[in-house]
Every structure is written in structure tokens, then in C-alpha cells.
Amino acid sequence: MGMFFGYIVLTSVYYSGIFAGRDLPFMSTGLFGADGKRYNQSLIITADARLNTTALEEVGLPRYTPTYVVSQLCYNLSLGASVVHILLWHWKELKSGTLSARLCL
């Protein structure tokens, strides 16, 4: 059931035009320019691995595909949910563990 829901969400995000991603591949983790072609990072990164802000203003910011944005959003939300779950359900154990660690010092 979860995969079916994922297919529905990703397909609807792509075809609804969110993030203006209709001109990008359906599923990709690459960076793309405003024209929909691969983003050439070497145009904005100098030889000493620093950002050339003047070139960035000329070339523009890179874009991700909408499906990759949604997947990253889900990864981040699940990480936050895991931390909140641990804090809510295991607060007493965490609190007692930190207190006993302080007493050992």
C-alpha cells in the first residue's frame, strides 16, 4: 500500500508542475539548469574549490527534479520523526542515562 501511495504522490507532483519540473527527467538525482539540461558545476566553482558568485548570477541556481525534492523531504521528515519518537517515548531512560554519566565524572 505504501509503494502505491508513493507512486501516486510522485506522479501527481511531477504532472502538476510543482517546482516547474515538467521539463526535467521524471526521476533523477542530478542537478539541472534553467534550460533543463545538466547543470555545469565547473562554471561556478573555481580551481581552488570556491564559489564564483559572479558566475553563479550569470548561470543561475541549479534545480532538482520534483521527485528528488519529495524524496529528500520524506527522508528529512522521517529523521525528525525518529528523533521526536525517541525523545517522547524514552525520555526517562535518556534522562537517567545522562544523570548517571554526570555522576561518574
C-alpha positions as CSV (number, residue, x, y, z in Angstrom):
1,M,0.0,0.0,0.0
2,G,2.9,2.4,0.8
3,M,4.5,2.0,-2.6
4,F,1.2,2.6,-4.3
5,F,0.8,5.9,-2.3
6,G,4.4,6.8,-3.3
7,Y,3.7,6.3,-7.0
8,I,0.6,8.5,-6.7
9,V,2.4,11.3,-4.8
10,L,5.4,11.3,-7.1
11,T,3.3,11.2,-10.3
12,S,1.0,13.9,-9.1
13,V,3.9,16.2,-8.1
14,Y,5.5,15.7,-11.4
15,Y,2.5,16.3,-13.6
16,S,1.0,19.1,-11.5
17,G,4.0,21.3,-12.4
18,I,5.2,21.8,-8.8
19,F,8.8,23.2,-8.8
20,A,8.5,23.7,-12.6
21,G,9.8,20.2,-13.1
22,R,7.9,19.1,-16.3
23,D,10.9,19.9,-18.4
24,L,13.2,17.7,-16.3
25,P,13.5,13.9,-16.2
26,F,10.9,12.2,-14.1
27,M,13.3,10.6,-11.6
28,S,16.9,11.8,-11.4
29,T,19.3,12.9,-8.6
30,G,21.3,15.2,-10.9
31,L,21.4,18.9,-11.0
32,F,19.8,20.7,-13.9
33,G,19.9,24.3,-15.2
34,A,17.0,26.6,-16.1
35,D,17.1,25.1,-19.7
36,G,16.5,21.6,-18.4
37,K,20.0,20.4,-19.4
38,R,22.6,19.1,-17.0
39,Y,24.0,21.8,-14.7
40,N,27.7,22.5,-15.4
41,Q,29.1,23.0,-11.9
42,S,32.6,23.7,-13.3
43,L,31.3,27.1,-14.5
44,I,30.6,28.3,-11.0
45,I,33.4,26.5,-9.0
46,T,36.9,27.9,-9.1
47,A,40.1,25.8,-9.3
48,D,40.5,26.2,-5.5
49,A,37.0,24.8,-4.9
50,R,35.4,28.1,-4.1
51,L,32.1,29.5,-5.3
52,N,32.3,32.2,-8.0
53,T,29.3,34.3,-7.2
54,T,29.6,36.4,-10.3
55,A,29.4,33.3,-12.5
56,L,26.5,31.9,-10.3
57,E,24.5,35.1,-11.0
58,E,25.1,34.6,-14.8
59,V,24.5,30.9,-14.9
60,G,21.7,30.7,-12.3
61,L,21.0,28.3,-9.5
62,P,20.8,24.6,-10.1
63,R,17.5,22.7,-9.9
64,Y,16.5,19.3,-8.7
65,T,13.7,17.1,-10.2
66,P,10.4,17.3,-8.2
67,T,10.6,13.6,-7.4
68,Y,14.0,14.1,-5.8
69,V,12.8,17.0,-3.8
70,V,9.9,15.0,-2.4
71,S,12.2,12.1,-1.6
72,Q,14.6,14.4,0.3
73,L,11.6,15.9,2.1
74,C,10.4,12.5,3.2
75,Y,13.9,11.5,4.3
76,N,14.2,14.6,6.5
77,L,10.7,14.2,7.9
78,S,11.4,10.6,8.8
79,L,14.7,11.6,10.6
80,G,12.9,14.2,12.6
81,A,10.1,11.8,13.4
82,S,12.7,9.3,14.7
83,V,14.3,11.9,17.0
84,V,10.9,13.0,18.3
85,H,9.8,9.4,18.9
86,I,13.0,8.7,20.9
87,L,12.6,11.8,23.0
88,L,8.9,11.2,23.7
89,W,8.9,7.5,24.4
90,H,12.3,7.1,26.0
91,W,12.8,10.4,27.8
92,K,13.1,8.8,31.3
93,E,15.8,6.4,30.1
94,L,17.7,9.1,28.4
95,K,17.4,11.4,31.4
96,S,18.6,8.7,33.8
97,G,21.5,7.8,31.4
98,T,22.7,11.4,31.3
99,L,22.4,11.8,35.0
100,S,24.4,8.7,35.8
101,A,27.0,9.7,33.3
102,R,27.4,13.0,35.2
103,L,27.8,11.2,38.5
104,C,30.6,9.1,37.1
105,L,32.7,12.2,36.3
